[in-house]
Amino acid sequence: MKIKTGIIAIILIILAGFTTSYSAIDQTYVERILKENRDFIDFIDYGVTNFSPDSKNALFTIYQKHFNAEVAFLQGEYKRSFDNVYDSQKDMVTLYEKLLVDFYLEDSKNILDNIAPEIIRSKDPIARQYLTLGYRDRTLARTHYIVGEASHPRLYSYKIFKYVDAINMARRAKRYGFIAIYTSQSMAGKLKIYNQLFKTETENGSLFFKRFVDKNEQDYIKEMNKTVEELEKEYAESGASAQKEGSASAKEAAFEGKVSRSVRFRKEQRVARYLINGEFEKAEQIIRSYVDNYNFKLITATLKTLADKGTHAGEGEPVASKQDYTKLIQHHNDNYVILNSKSLLESMVGDVKVIDDVKKQDKADSEKKQPAADDINKIETDKKTAGETKDTSVKNPQ
């Protein structure tokens, strides 16, 4: 008897352990998919905001379900939380597929096809190689899309993962295309692009290469041939006048030491010499140490320069281009996960509401308020009897 009791106790302890372990796993699993789902929503927010603002209602429905999943998790209702996440991903698959097909796959192909004639005309082998890489990544993006679409209809998270991979590949395809645009430019075109790059950096408070911005060829060469001593003398004179006027340049100068300034002067001269001689690769190695996020800013300067001029500088003189470079800047920002306007997801955060399930107690209370079948029959009988009595009194007033 004691042996049987011991065995039963051991079995109960094991079952209790399994129950506790299952609850912990259940909570951990739901917590993980909640974080995963929020990452999906944050990711698609960039595509909706940048390209499809008319999909705001669809994004709101998705976020509303995710928000209630978060609330259910905090309330300890993990199954309800999971169900909300699952419903959210079901709607998200449709939105992801729409953005991927209508914008990323379609636009990446159109961009590469539109720039291809100018890249081929430039006869630059590196630019052609970049264009090839762009087409390769666009094909990979379509492959990821097909894999996700062909997966099981109810594997929503897997589909979304494949669509995310497809969007990233489409973005990289466009990045290669934009680099190809820069690479295909002539020497004169690249000089204008670098001037635009340093002009933007100067507006943001950078001192590097500031003295070369918007200089004509003669002044550019004259500035390049100045010695460090001459530059230090000019710097001291300009600093003294700036202090008297109380301008912002005096405050900027206070943060740069004499040694750092001398090093900058020498590096500016080297960069200027490399640029005017067309040795852009050598200049890039120095510029990167002074310009953060160099690739992004270089492509931005390229698109802005071409958008302002409305021309494409290929081999020889610039020729007219049908490419809308202003629109390409929007794609360029999206490639680096930058919003072109205020986030739609952030604008709807205050509009979501908590939607609770109907509780059993509330349901029981509502059933109590409903009259029973016997009570309904009794009420109808009373109404009928009252009606007959009223009719009799009318017919026999006496």
C-alpha positions as CSV (number, residue, x, y, z in Angstrom):
1,M,0.0,0.0,0.0
2,K,2.8,2.3,0.9
3,I,4.6,1.5,-2.4
4,K,1.4,2.3,-4.4
5,T,1.0,5.6,-2.5
6,G,4.7,6.5,-3.2
7,I,4.3,5.7,-6.9
8,I,1.2,7.9,-7.1
9,A,3.0,10.7,-5.4
10,I,5.9,10.5,-7.8
11,I,3.5,10.5,-10.8
12,L,1.7,13.6,-9.4
13,I,5.1,15.4,-8.9
14,I,6.1,14.6,-12.5
15,L,2.8,15.7,-13.9
16,A,3.0,18.9,-11.8
17,G,6.5,19.5,-13.2
18,F,5.2,19.0,-16.8
19,T,2.4,21.4,-16.2
20,T,4.7,24.1,-14.8
21,S,7.2,23.5,-17.7
22,Y,4.4,23.8,-20.3
23,S,3.1,27.0,-18.8
24,A,6.6,28.5,-18.8
25,I,7.2,27.4,-22.4
26,D,3.8,28.8,-23.4
27,Q,4.6,32.2,-21.9
28,T,8.1,32.3,-23.4
29,Y,6.8,31.3,-26.8
30,V,4.1,34.0,-26.9
31,E,6.6,36.6,-25.7
32,R,8.9,35.7,-28.5
33,I,6.3,35.8,-31.3
34,L,5.1,39.2,-29.9
35,K,8.5,40.7,-30.4
36,E,8.8,39.0,-33.8
37,N,5.4,40.4,-34.8
38,R,6.3,43.9,-33.7
39,D,9.4,43.8,-35.8
40,F,7.3,42.8,-38.8
41,I,5.0,45.8,-38.2
42,D,7.9,48.2,-37.8
43,F,9.5,46.9,-41.0
44,I,6.4,47.3,-43.1
45,D,5.8,50.8,-41.7
46,Y,8.6,52.1,-43.9
47,G,7.1,50.7,-47.1
48,V,3.6,51.9,-46.3
49,T,4.8,55.4,-45.3
50,N,7.1,55.9,-48.2
51,F,5.1,54.3,-51.0
52,S,1.5,53.4,-50.1
53,P,-0.1,55.9,-47.6
54,D,-3.5,54.7,-48.8
55,S,-2.8,51.4,-47.0
56,K,-3.0,53.2,-43.6
57,N,-6.3,51.6,-42.7
58,A,-4.9,48.1,-43.3
59,L,-1.8,48.9,-41.2
60,F,-4.1,50.2,-38.4
61,T,-6.1,47.0,-38.4
62,I,-2.8,45.0,-38.1
63,Y,-1.5,47.1,-35.3
64,Q,-4.8,47.1,-33.5
65,K,-4.7,43.3,-33.3
66,H,-1.1,43.3,-32.2
67,F,-1.8,45.9,-29.5
68,N,-4.5,43.7,-28.1
69,A,-2.2,40.8,-28.2
70,E,0.2,42.8,-26.0
71,V,-2.6,43.6,-23.6
72,A,-3.7,40.0,-23.4
73,F,-0.2,38.9,-22.7
74,L,0.1,41.4,-19.8
75,Q,-3.2,40.0,-18.5
76,G,-1.8,36.4,-18.6
77,E,-4.1,35.2,-21.3
78,Y,-1.5,33.7,-23.5
79,K,-3.8,31.8,-25.8
80,R,-5.8,35.0,-26.6
81,S,-2.6,36.8,-27.1
82,F,-1.4,34.1,-29.6
83,D,-4.8,34.2,-31.5
84,N,-4.5,38.0,-31.9
85,V,-0.9,37.7,-33.2
86,Y,-2.0,35.0,-35.6
87,D,-4.9,37.2,-36.9
88,S,-2.6,40.1,-37.2
89,Q,-0.1,38.1,-39.3
90,K,-3.0,36.9,-41.5
91,D,-3.8,40.5,-42.5
92,M,-0.1,41.4,-42.6
93,V,0.6,38.7,-45.3
94,T,-1.8,40.5,-47.6
95,L,-0.3,43.9,-47.0
96,Y,3.3,42.6,-47.4
97,E,2.4,40.9,-50.7
98,K,0.8,44.1,-52.0
99,L,3.8,46.3,-51.2
100,L,6.3,43.8,-52.5
101,V,4.6,43.1,-55.8
102,D,3.2,46.6,-56.6
103,F,6.2,48.7,-55.4
104,Y,9.5,46.8,-54.6
105,L,9.5,44.3,-57.4
106,E,7.9,46.5,-60.0
107,D,9.8,49.7,-59.1
108,S,13.2,48.0,-58.9
109,K,12.7,46.5,-62.3
110,N,11.6,49.8,-63.8
111,I,14.5,51.7,-62.2
112,L,17.1,49.3,-63.5
113,D,15.5,49.2,-67.0
114,N,15.4,53.0,-67.2
115,I,19.0,53.6,-66.2
116,A,20.4,50.7,-68.3
117,P,20.6,52.6,-71.6
118,E,22.7,55.4,-69.9
119,I,24.9,52.9,-68.1
120,I,25.6,51.0,-71.3
121,R,26.2,54.2,-73.2
122,S,28.9,55.3,-70.6
123,K,31.0,52.2,-71.6
124,D,32.2,52.1,-68.0
125,P,32.9,48.4,-67.1
126,I,32.5,49.0,-63.3
127,A,29.1,50.7,-63.8
128,R,28.0,47.7,-66.0
129,Q,29.1,45.3,-63.3
130,Y,27.0,47.2,-60.7
131,L,24.0,47.1,-63.0
132,T,24.5,43.3,-63.4
133,L,24.5,42.9,-59.6
134,G,21.3,45.0,-59.4
135,Y,19.6,42.7,-61.9
136,R,20.9,39.6,-60.0
137,D,19.5,40.9,-56.6
138,R,16.2,41.7,-58.2
139,T,15.9,38.1,-59.5
140,L,16.7,36.9,-56.0
141,A,14.0,39.1,-54.6
142,R,11.5,37.6,-57.0
143,T,12.7,34.1,-56.0
144,H,12.1,34.8,-52.3
145,Y,8.6,36.1,-53.2
146,I,7.8,32.9,-55.1
147,V,9.0,30.7,-52.2
148,G,6.9,32.6,-49.7
149,E,3.8,32.5,-51.9
150,A,4.2,28.8,-52.6
151,S,4.4,27.9,-48.9
152,H,1.5,26.6,-46.8
153,P,-1.4,29.1,-46.7
154,R,-1.5,29.1,-42.9
155,L,2.3,29.6,-42.3
156,Y,1.9,33.3,-42.1
157,S,5.1,34.1,-40.2
158,Y,7.2,32.0,-42.7
159,K,5.6,33.9,-45.6
160,I,6.4,37.2,-44.0
161,F,10.0,36.2,-43.4
162,K,10.4,35.4,-47.1
163,Y,8.7,38.7,-48.1
164,V,11.1,40.6,-45.8
165,D,14.0,38.9,-47.6
166,A,12.5,39.8,-50.9
167,I,12.1,43.5,-50.0
168,N,15.7,43.6,-48.7
169,M,17.0,42.1,-52.0
170,A,14.9,44.6,-54.0
171,R,16.3,47.4,-52.0
172,R,19.9,46.2,-52.6
173,A,19.1,45.9,-56.3
174,K,18.2,49.6,-56.4
175,R,21.3,50.5,-54.4
176,Y,23.5,48.8,-56.9
177,G,21.6,50.7,-59.7
178,F,22.2,54.0,-58.0
179,I,25.9,53.3,-57.5
180,A,26.0,52.4,-61.2
181,I,24.6,55.9,-62.0
182,Y,27.4,57.6,-60.0
183,T,30.1,55.3,-61.5
184,S,29.0,56.0,-65.1
185,Q,29.5,59.8,-64.7
186,S,32.2,61.6,-66.5
187,M,35.1,63.2,-64.6
188,A,33.4,66.6,-64.8
189,G,30.1,65.1,-63.6
190,K,31.8,63.5,-60.6
191,L,33.5,66.8,-59.6
192,K,30.0,68.4,-59.5
193,I,28.8,65.5,-57.4
194,Y,31.6,65.9,-54.9
195,N,31.0,69.6,-54.8
196,Q,27.4,68.9,-53.9
197,L,28.5,66.4,-51.2
198,F,30.8,68.9,-49.5
199,K,28.3,71.7,-49.9
200,T,25.7,69.6,-48.0
201,E,28.4,68.8,-45.4
202,T,29.3,72.4,-45.0
203,E,25.6,73.3,-44.4
204,N,25.6,70.7,-41.6
205,G,28.6,72.3,-39.9
206,S,31.5,70.3,-41.3
207,L,34.8,72.2,-41.8
208,F,36.4,69.7,-44.1
209,F,36.8,70.9,-47.7
210,K,34.7,73.9,-46.9
211,R,37.1,76.3,-48.6
212,F,36.8,74.5,-51.9
213,V,33.0,74.5,-52.2
214,D,31.6,76.3,-55.2
215,K,35.0,77.5,-56.4
216,N,35.7,77.9,-60.1
217,E,38.7,76.2,-61.6
218,Q,41.2,79.0,-61.1
219,D,40.2,79.7,-57.5
220,Y,40.2,76.0,-56.9
221,I,43.8,75.6,-58.1
222,K,44.9,78.7,-56.2
223,E,43.4,77.4,-53.0
224,M,45.0,74.0,-53.5
225,N,48.5,75.5,-53.9
226,K,48.4,77.5,-50.7
227,T,50.9,76.5,-48.0
228,V,49.8,75.5,-44.5
229,E,51.4,78.7,-43.1
230,E,49.4,80.9,-45.5
231,L,46.2,79.0,-44.5
232,E,47.0,79.4,-40.8
233,K,47.5,83.1,-41.3
234,E,44.2,83.5,-43.2
235,Y,42.5,81.4,-40.5
236,A,43.8,83.6,-37.7
237,E,42.6,86.7,-39.5
238,S,39.2,85.3,-40.3
239,G,38.9,84.0,-36.7
240,A,39.7,87.5,-35.2
241,S,37.1,89.2,-37.4
242,A,34.5,86.4,-36.6
243,Q,35.0,86.9,-32.9
244,K,34.4,90.7,-33.3
245,E,31.2,90.0,-35.2
246,G,30.2,87.1,-32.8
247,S,29.5,84.8,-35.7
248,A,29.0,81.0,-35.5
249,S,32.3,80.3,-37.2
250,A,34.2,81.5,-34.2
251,K,32.4,79.0,-32.0
252,E,33.3,76.2,-34.5
253,A,36.9,77.2,-34.6
254,A,37.2,76.9,-30.8
255,F,36.6,73.1,-31.0
256,E,39.4,72.4,-33.4
257,G,43.0,72.3,-32.2
258,K,46.0,73.7,-34.2
259,V,47.4,70.2,-34.9
260,S,44.1,68.8,-36.1
261,R,43.6,71.9,-38.2
262,S,47.0,71.5,-39.9
263,V,46.3,67.8,-40.6
264,R,43.0,68.8,-42.1
265,F,44.6,71.5,-44.3
266,R,47.1,68.9,-45.7
267,K,44.4,66.3,-46.3
268,E,42.2,68.8,-48.0
269,Q,45.0,69.6,-50.4
270,R,45.5,66.0,-51.2
271,V,41.8,65.4,-51.8
272,A,41.6,68.5,-54.0
273,R,44.6,67.2,-56.0
274,Y,43.1,63.7,-56.4
275,L,39.7,65.1,-57.4
276,I,41.0,67.5,-60.1
277,N,43.2,64.7,-61.5
278,G,40.3,62.2,-61.6
279,E,41.8,59.9,-58.9
280,F,38.5,59.5,-57.1
281,E,39.3,56.2,-55.4
282,K,42.3,57.7,-53.7
283,A,40.3,60.7,-52.6
284,E,37.5,58.4,-51.2
285,Q,39.9,56.8,-48.7
286,I,40.5,60.3,-47.1
287,I,37.0,61.6,-47.4
288,R,35.5,58.6,-45.6
289,S,37.4,59.6,-42.4
290,Y,35.6,62.9,-42.4
291,V,32.2,62.1,-43.9
292,D,30.0,59.6,-42.0
293,N,27.7,57.3,-43.9
294,Y,29.7,58.0,-47.0
295,N,27.9,55.8,-49.5
296,F,24.5,57.1,-48.6
297,K,25.6,60.7,-48.9
298,L,27.5,60.2,-52.1
299,I,24.4,58.7,-53.8
300,T,22.2,61.5,-52.4
301,A,24.6,64.1,-53.9
302,T,24.6,62.2,-57.2
303,L,20.8,62.2,-57.5
304,K,20.5,65.8,-56.3
305,T,23.1,67.0,-58.8
306,L,21.4,65.1,-61.7
307,A,17.9,66.3,-60.6
308,D,19.1,69.9,-60.5
309,K,20.7,69.8,-63.9
310,G,18.2,67.5,-65.5
311,T,21.1,65.9,-67.4
312,H,23.2,62.7,-67.3
313,A,26.9,63.2,-67.7
314,G,28.1,60.3,-69.6
315,E,31.0,60.1,-71.9
316,G,31.7,63.6,-73.3
317,E,29.1,66.3,-72.9
318,P,26.1,65.9,-70.7
319,V,23.0,64.6,-72.5
320,A,19.3,65.0,-71.7
321,S,17.8,62.2,-69.5
322,K,14.2,61.1,-69.1
323,Q,14.9,59.7,-65.6
324,D,13.1,61.4,-62.7
325,Y,16.0,61.7,-60.3
326,T,13.8,63.5,-57.7
327,K,11.6,60.5,-57.4
328,L,14.7,58.2,-57.1
329,I,15.7,60.1,-53.9
330,Q,12.6,58.7,-52.2
331,H,13.6,55.2,-53.2
332,H,17.2,55.9,-52.1
333,N,16.0,56.9,-48.6
334,D,13.8,53.8,-48.4
335,N,16.8,51.7,-49.4
336,Y,18.6,52.9,-46.2
337,V,15.4,52.5,-44.1
338,I,14.7,56.3,-43.9
339,L,11.2,57.7,-43.8
340,N,10.3,60.3,-46.5
341,S,7.6,61.7,-44.2
342,K,6.1,61.2,-40.7
343,S,5.6,57.6,-39.8
344,L,2.0,56.4,-40.2
345,L,2.5,53.9,-37.5
346,E,3.5,56.6,-35.0
347,S,0.5,58.7,-36.0
348,M,-2.0,55.9,-35.1
349,V,-0.6,54.8,-31.8
350,G,-3.0,56.9,-29.8
351,D,-6.1,55.6,-31.8
352,V,-5.9,51.9,-30.9
353,K,-8.3,50.6,-28.3
354,V,-8.4,47.6,-26.0
355,I,-10.9,45.0,-27.1
356,D,-11.6,42.5,-24.3
357,D,-13.3,39.1,-24.6
358,V,-16.8,38.8,-23.2
359,K,-16.5,37.3,-19.7
360,K,-18.5,34.3,-18.6
361,Q,-19.9,36.3,-15.6
362,D,-21.1,39.1,-17.9
363,K,-22.7,36.5,-20.2
364,A,-24.4,34.9,-17.2
365,D,-25.7,38.3,-16.1
366,S,-27.1,39.1,-19.5
367,E,-28.9,35.7,-19.6
368,K,-30.5,36.5,-16.2
369,K,-31.9,39.7,-17.6
370,Q,-33.5,37.8,-20.5
371,P,-37.0,36.5,-19.6
372,A,-37.5,32.8,-19.6
373,A,-39.8,31.0,-22.1
374,D,-42.5,30.4,-19.4
375,D,-42.4,34.1,-18.4
376,I,-42.8,35.1,-22.0
377,N,-45.8,32.9,-22.5
378,K,-47.3,34.2,-19.2
379,I,-46.8,37.8,-20.4
380,E,-48.5,37.1,-23.7
381,T,-51.4,35.3,-21.9
382,D,-51.9,38.3,-19.6
383,K,-51.9,40.7,-22.6
384,K,-54.5,38.6,-24.3
385,T,-56.7,38.4,-21.3
386,A,-56.4,42.1,-20.7
387,G,-57.4,42.7,-24.3
388,E,-60.5,40.6,-24.0
389,T,-61.6,42.3,-20.8
390,K,-61.2,45.7,-22.4
391,D,-63.3,44.6,-25.4
392,T,-66.1,43.2,-23.2
393,S,-66.3,46.4,-21.2
394,V,-66.7,48.4,-24.5
395,K,-69.5,46.2,-25.8
396,N,-71.4,46.2,-22.5
397,P,-71.1,49.6,-21.0
398,Q,-73.9,48.8,-18.6
